[in-house]
Amino acid sequence: MKGRAHERDFDRIVRNCLPDGELVYHSFPGCAEQTFTRVHRQGGAAILEAATTHAESLYEEVRYEHSKFRMGGSPFSETWKRQVLREYELADYILVSSVLQQRSFIEGGQPPSKILRAPLGIDTNHFSPLPGQSISFRPREQGEKFRIIQVGQVSLLKGFQYVLEALKLLNDPEIEILLLGGIGWRGVRRMVESYQRSGVRVLRHSGDPVPWFRSSHICVHASIQDGFGLAPLEAMSCGLPLIVTNTTGLQETVRDGVNGYVIRSRDVNQIAERIQFLKENDDIRINMARKARATALEYDVTIAKRNYAQILHNVWNPERSERSGQSNV
């Protein structure tokens, strides 16, 4: 795959550009194998920033979805999986952002002492509700569409197909869904168009999500598997109640029935029930919107940076730093 080849090129180029001496090097899965090897030769520490759950389970889940919906290919190849598994072994530490990720790596055979957890952060000033414009904080007006937003790449992994099936089941002309993100597969595009022909009102856009968050009532994140879910957290910061599956790291942020709902993965009926309930109960939805914003403030980037810096401080071996006289982080 062309994108994976670029990752390997990046790995090779960075390996050749690394400064001499001991250093702490951070990288992402798929583009770290050669660089980590050199870092170790120089006596440094390699930290893998895991954006997903364990590659083995991720690969199997995606393969299952593509087989289930008879969609050829996969965004993750067997070659990619094997490389990432090698990078897991090369890494001194694997950095995750949720308990779900942490558990998946331990179940995948990594020692607990190797897994570090630091929740991600967002700019809550940028991702914020706007008085008079954010419709999630007011009752829905007569004739106004009830808008759901799902943000992120429109892919089988993100579970959009189960949301569209839920909307088809509801068959409610007052409900529309905005898919905010790119579509990388022709089969996915055809699937979306099929639901549109069946009567589901689907809008598609890309770009800055903030105006779209402010013009939506709720956010649904029905991902089959997601290490954390940064974009849905940004939606919460804009005051959107969140419906999230129990196979994403963001389930740890959502308090069921308080600032959103945690639902079973792939459960079309439960998605439909929660959407319908929030559509019909403005008071509850508005209260959830306020609670969602309050929750998101706990993940402000300034807090996240402090937590991240603390983890870096603990990871870096002071004895190594003293021996070398300086450190490169």
N, C-alpha and C positions, 0 to 999 in steps of 0.2 A: 504494500500500500504506500502511496506517495507520501502521505503524512508521516508514516512511521519511518520512512527513509530519511526524511528531514530530521526526525528526532535522533536517528543514529548519526547523521552528519553533525548535528549540534553537539552530541556527546563527544565525538572525535575532535572537533574543533576546540571545544572547551578544554579537553584533556591536554591538548598541545599548548594551550595558552595559560595553564595554571602556573602561578608563581612557585618557585622552589621553597622548600621548608614546610613545616607543619602548619596545617590550616584546618578549619572546620568548613566543610563544603556541603551546601544544601542543593538537592536536585529533586526532580519529579520522576515518577515511574516511566520507563521507556526511553530515557535519555541520560542514564547515569552509570551504566556498567563500566565503560572504559575510564570514565573520570574517577569513579570510586576506587578502581584498582590503582590508579596513580596516587590518589590521596593516601591510600594505605601504605604504598611504598615509601611515601615521604613522612610516614608516622603521624598522619592527621586523622581526623574523624569524619565519617561520612553519614549524613543525615538525609533520609528519604522522606520527602513531604508527600504523604499518601492522600491523594485527592478523592480516592474511592475506598470501598471496602476491599477485602483481600481479592487479589486478581483471580484466584481460582473460582471463588463463588460468583464474582462478577461475570466472568467469562461464561460460566454455566447458565446463569440467569438470562443473559443476553441471547445465548444460543437457543435456549428454550423458547423465548419470545419469538425469535425469528422463525423457528420451526413451527410454532403454533399458528402463526399468521402467514406461513408459507412465503416468507420474504427472504430472498436469496442474500447471501453474504452476511457479514457481521462487522461492526466497527472494531472488534477485537479479534485478532488472529491467534492461532496456536503459537506461532513464532513470537508474537508480542507477549503472550502469557508466559512463555518459557523465559524470555529475557527479563521480565519484571520479577519473576520468582528468583532468578539469579541475583537481581539487584536487592531483593529482600535479604538474601544471605550476606551480601557484601556490606549492607548498611550496618553501621554501629547502632543507630537508632532509627526508628520509624515514627514519624510525627503524624498524629491523627487529630481530628477535631471533634470527635464524638465518642461516646461510650460504645455505640453500635460498631464503629470502625475498630475500636480497641478490642472488642470481643471477637470480631471476625478474624483479626490477625492472631489472637491467642488460639482460637479454634483452628486456625490454619497452621499452627505449629510454632509460632514465634514466641520466645520467652516473654513473660509479662514485663520483665525489667528492661526490655528493649523498646517497649512501646511508650511513647510520651504523648500526652494529650493536651492540646491547647485550642479551645473553641475559637472559631473565626470571629472577626469583627466587621462592622459596617459603619459607614459615615451616616449617623442618624440625623445630622443636620441636612444633608442632601436628600436622603430618603426620609421624607417627613410629610405629614399631612399638611394641607393648605386650607386655612379657614375659608369657608365659602365655596371651595372647589372640590374638596374631598368628599365624594358622595357616600362613602361608607359610614360617615358620622351622622347622617340624617335619614329620616324615613324615606322610602322610595315614593316618588311622586306618581300621580295618576298617569298611566300610559307609559311610564318609564321602564325600559328594559332592565331586567335583573342581569347584571354583567358579572361573569366569572372570568378570572384571568388565570392562565397557566403560563408560567415564564420559564424560558430555557429552551434548549434545542428540542424541536419536535421530533422525538424518536420513540421507538418502542420501549427503550429503557426508562424513559420519563413517564410512561404509563398513560399518555394522552388518549390511547385507544379505549381505555376503560372509562375515562371521563366522558368521551363522546358517546359511548354506548349507554352510559347512565342518562345522558341528556336525551338520547333517542328513546329510552324507556319512559322518561318523564313526559315527553311529547308536549312540552309547554312552550307556546309561541312567545311568551314573555321573557324567556331565558335566552341569553346569548353567551358565547364563550369567545374570549380573545386569546389566541395562541400567539404569544410574543416570543419569537425566536425563529431561527432558520430551519429549513427542512432539507436534510442532506440526502434523503433517499427517495427515488421516484415512487417506490412502492408506498411509502408513507404519504406522499402527496396524493396518490390515487386513493388511499384510504380516507384521507380528510375530505376529498371531493365526493367520495361515496356517501359519507355522512351528511354532507351538505345537500346532496340530491335527495336524501331521505327525510329532509326537513329540519335538521339540526342547524341552527344559526351559528356559523363559525366565521369569526373575523381573524385576519392574520396581519401582523405588523412586526416591525423590528425597530431597533434604535433605543433611545433613552427610555427606560421603563417608567420613570417617575410620573409623567403625565398620564400614562395608562393605569398605573396603580391608583392615582387620584380619581380616575373616572371609572373605577370598578368597585363592586360591592364586596366581593370575597376573592380569595386566592385558593386554588386547588393545586396540591403538589402530590400527584399520584404515582410517583416514581417507584419502579420495581425494586431498585436498590440505589441508594445515594449516601455517600459518606457523611454529608452534612446537609447541604441545601442552602447556599448563600442567597440566591435570588429570592426564594420564598421568605427568607428572613428580612430582606429588603422590603418586600411587600408588607410584612407585619409592621415594619418601621413606618410605613406610610399609612398604617391604620387599617389593614385588611385582616379580618379573621381568616385563619388558615385551616383548611382541611388537608391533612397530611397522612400518608401511609405509615404503617408501623415497621417498614423496612428502610426507613431513612433516618439519618442521624438527627434530623430536625424534630423528630417525635419527642426528643428530650426537652425541647423548648416549648412545645405546645402542651398546655394543661387542658385535658379533655373536658369540654363543656365550659371552659373559662375564657380562653383566648382563641379557641378553635376546636377542632376535633381530630382525634387520632383514629384512623380506620384501618381495617385489614387490607393488605395489598391485594389487588386484582378483584376486589369485592364491588361489583357494579351496583348491586342493590343498596349497599351501605353508602356509597358515594351519592346515589340518587336521593336517598332519605335525608342525608345531611344538607344537601343543596336545597331541597324542597323546604326543609325546616327553617333554614336561615332566610329563605325568600319570604316565607309566610310570617316570620316573627321579627319585625323590625327592631323592637326594643332589645331583644336578646342579641341580635346581630350588632347593634350600635354599641352595646355594653362590651361585647367581645372585641370590637374595633378599638375601643379605648384600652382594654387590657392587652391587646396585641401590641399596640404602640409602647405601652409601659414595659412589656417584656423585652421588646427590641432594644430599648435604651440600656438594658443590662449588657448588651453585646456591642456597645459603642466601641469604635476602633481604638480609642484611647485606652480603654480597659483591656482590650485584646492585646494591644502592643505591650502593656506592662506584663501581662501573663506570659506572653511569648518571650520577652526579654528575660524573665525570671527562669524560664526553662533553658534558654541558651546559657545563662550564667551557671546553672547547675550541670549542664552537659559538659561544658568546657572544663577539661581537667586542669586545675591550677598548676599542678606539677609539670605538665607538658608546657604550659605557657612560660613558667619560670625557666625551664631548660632552654627553650628557644629564644627567650628574651623578647619575643613579640608574637602576636597572633594575627591571623587573617580570618575574619569571619564573613 
